[in-house]
Amino acid sequence: MENKIINKYWEPIIEVTSFVEKFCKFNIFSNILEIGPGIIQFPLATKFIGCNEKIENYINIDIDVDRLPFEDKILDFVYCRHTLEDIQNPDFVMREIIRVSNSGYIETPSPMVEITKGIDASSCSSNYSGYVHHRYIVWSDIEKCEIHFLPKYNTIIENFIQFSDTINKMIIDTLNNYPLSWNNYFIWKDKTPKIIMHKIVVNINSENLIEEYSKLIIDAINTCFKNNDYFYENFINK
């Protein structure tokens, strides 16, 4: 396999979407909100939040600053795919999701995707790691019910985070051959997720900053690997 991204898995993965549908049906969830539905909506969603979507009954609010227009714990389930990494205040949105529902599913690009060139379709992104418009790198630990957010600083990623040729090839091969590796998965039911915001003060001349940021990226990749294995073995493969 050539050492670059050949196969790109941007769309929802049928195996995962089918599982989430079964999860909702098994738990008899009927009042389901989708945040950021995009072109391909979650089939069981009954409510939508998202601007300029091809949905007649969507709710148009700015989720970065506006509270979700629902009472506490009124929803059965919240589905949010490839949205929280785009926005400025994902911690605020997560708190709102937790407020309005006891259960939910969050999917974001994996940390491996966000440090790899050749991911985005944008013509200006050939030398950019991950997706051009993303603000956060996100990873989770379903077993601990934790979700992490790290500001995405491409200057540091491009100039200071270096992996060996062997590790780079392993990352490229994994992303090309295993569609599930493109995403980070987080699902919970009747629990309160712990939100962990990694605050980084940007000063690229600081060796401590670069070391700390690099360590967080490596931890994110390792945790995501373990989390995806856990998600597959305990949910998808059951």
C-alpha positions in Angstrom: 0.0 0.0 0.0 1.4 3.4 -1.0 2.2 5.5 2.0 -0.6 8.0 1.6 -4.4 8.1 2.1 -6.1 6.2 -0.8 -9.4 5.2 0.8 -11.5 7.9 2.5 -14.4 7.1 4.8 -16.2 10.3 5.3 -19.8 9.0 5.1 -21.6 7.3 8.0 -20.5 3.7 8.3 -23.5 1.4 7.8 -22.4 -1.1 10.4 -22.2 1.6 13.1 -25.4 3.4 12.1 -27.3 0.1 12.1 -26.1 -0.7 15.6 -27.2 2.8 16.9 -30.6 2.2 15.3 -30.9 -1.2 17.0 -29.7 0.4 20.3 -32.5 2.9 20.1 -35.1 0.4 19.2 -34.1 -2.1 21.9 -34.4 0.7 24.5 -37.7 1.9 23.0 -36.3 5.4 22.4 -38.9 7.4 20.4 -38.1 11.1 21.2 -34.7 11.4 19.4 -32.8 14.6 18.6 -30.1 14.8 16.0 -27.7 17.7 16.2 -26.0 18.6 12.9 -27.8 16.1 10.5 -26.1 17.2 7.3 -27.0 15.5 4.1 -27.5 12.0 5.6 -29.8 12.1 8.6 -30.1 9.5 11.4 -33.2 7.5 10.3 -34.8 7.4 13.7 -34.4 11.1 14.6 -37.7 12.9 15.3 -36.2 16.4 15.9 -33.3 18.2 14.2 -31.0 21.0 15.1 -29.0 22.4 12.2 -28.9 25.4 9.9 -29.4 25.2 6.2 -30.2 21.5 6.2 -32.6 19.9 3.7 -35.0 19.3 6.5 -38.3 21.2 6.7 -38.8 21.0 10.5 -35.3 21.6 11.8 -34.6 24.0 14.7 -32.3 26.8 13.8 -30.2 27.9 16.8 -26.5 28.7 17.4 -25.5 25.7 19.5 -22.3 27.5 20.5 -24.2 29.9 22.7 -27.9 29.0 22.7 -29.3 26.5 25.2 -31.1 23.5 23.6 -34.9 24.4 23.5 -35.9 21.4 25.6 -36.7 20.7 29.3 -34.4 18.7 31.4 -34.3 15.0 30.6 -37.2 15.3 28.2 -35.5 13.5 25.3 -34.8 9.8 25.1 -31.6 10.1 23.0 -29.4 12.6 21.3 -27.4 11.7 18.2 -24.6 13.9 17.1 -22.2 12.9 14.3 -19.2 15.0 13.1 -20.3 18.3 14.6 -18.6 18.9 18.0 -15.2 19.1 16.5 -16.3 22.0 14.2 -17.6 24.4 16.9 -16.1 26.8 19.4 -17.7 25.6 22.6 -18.2 21.8 22.5 -18.1 21.6 26.3 -21.2 23.9 26.4 -23.0 21.7 23.8 -22.1 18.5 25.7 -23.5 20.0 28.9 -26.7 20.8 27.1 -26.9 17.3 25.6 -26.4 15.8 29.1 -29.1 18.1 30.5 -31.8 17.2 28.0 -31.2 13.5 27.8 -29.9 10.5 29.8 -28.6 8.8 26.7 -26.7 9.7 23.5 -24.2 9.0 20.8 -21.4 11.2 19.7 -19.2 10.5 16.7 -16.2 12.5 15.7 -13.1 12.0 13.5 -10.4 10.0 15.2 -7.3 11.7 16.5 -5.3 9.7 13.9 -7.3 11.3 11.1 -6.7 14.8 12.5 -2.9 14.4 12.4 -2.7 12.8 8.9 -2.3 14.7 5.6 -4.5 13.9 2.6 -7.7 13.5 4.6 -9.8 16.5 3.5 -11.3 17.0 0.0 -10.5 20.7 -0.1 -8.0 21.6 -2.8 -6.1 23.8 -0.3 -5.6 21.0 2.2 -2.9 18.9 0.6 -0.4 20.0 3.3 -2.9 20.2 6.1 -3.4 17.5 8.7 -7.0 16.3 9.1 -9.9 18.5 8.1 -9.3 22.2 7.4 -12.3 23.5 9.3 -12.0 21.5 12.5 -11.3 23.3 15.8 -10.9 20.4 18.2 -9.4 16.9 18.4 -11.9 14.7 20.2 -11.5 11.3 21.8 -13.4 9.3 24.4 -13.4 6.4 26.8 -16.8 4.6 26.8 -15.9 2.4 29.7 -15.1 5.4 31.9 -17.9 7.5 30.3 -15.4 10.3 29.5 -15.1 12.6 26.4 -12.0 14.7 25.8 -11.6 17.9 23.8 -8.2 19.3 22.7 -7.9 22.5 20.6 -6.5 21.7 17.2 -3.3 23.7 16.6 -2.1 22.7 13.2 1.1 24.8 13.5 2.2 22.5 16.3 1.0 19.4 14.6 2.8 20.2 11.3 6.1 21.5 12.7 6.7 19.8 16.0 4.9 16.4 16.2 7.0 13.8 14.4 6.6 10.1 14.2 8.9 7.5 12.9 8.4 6.2 9.3 7.2 2.9 10.8 4.5 4.5 12.9 3.5 6.8 10.0 3.1 3.8 7.7 1.1 2.0 10.4 -1.3 5.0 10.7 -1.8 5.3 7.0 -2.3 1.5 6.5 -4.8 1.5 9.4 -6.8 4.4 8.0 -6.8 3.0 4.4 -7.9 -0.5 5.5 -10.1 -0.2 8.5 -13.1 2.2 8.1 -13.9 2.1 11.8 -10.5 3.7 12.6 -11.6 6.9 10.9 -13.9 7.8 13.8 -14.1 8.1 17.6 -17.2 6.6 19.1 -18.9 7.6 22.4 -22.2 6.2 23.6 -23.9 6.2 27.0 -27.1 5.3 28.7 -28.4 6.4 32.1 -25.0 7.9 33.0 -23.5 11.3 33.3 -20.5 11.7 30.9 -17.4 13.4 32.2 -16.3 16.3 30.0 -12.6 16.9 29.9 -11.4 20.1 28.3 -7.6 20.2 27.7 -6.7 23.9 28.0 -3.5 24.8 26.1 -2.0 28.2 26.1 -0.4 28.7 22.7 3.2 29.8 22.6 5.1 27.8 20.0 8.4 28.9 21.5 7.7 27.0 24.7 9.3 23.6 24.8 7.0 22.6 27.6 3.9 23.4 25.5 5.2 21.3 22.6 6.0 18.4 24.9 2.7 18.6 26.6 0.7 18.9 23.4 2.6 16.0 21.8 1.9 13.8 24.8 -1.8 14.6 24.6 -1.9 13.7 21.0 -0.2 10.4 21.6 -2.5 9.7 24.6 -5.5 10.6 22.4 -4.5 8.1 19.7 -3.8 5.3 22.2 -7.1 5.9 24.1 -9.0 6.1 20.8 -7.5 2.7 19.7 -8.6 1.1 23.0 -12.0 2.8 22.9 -12.7 1.7 19.4 -11.8 -1.9 20.3 -14.1 -1.7 23.3 -16.9 -0.2 21.2 -16.6 -2.9 18.6 -16.3 -5.9 21.0 -19.0 -4.7 23.4 -21.5 -3.1 21.1 -21.0 -3.7 17.3 -19.9 -7.3 17.5 -22.4 -8.5 20.1 
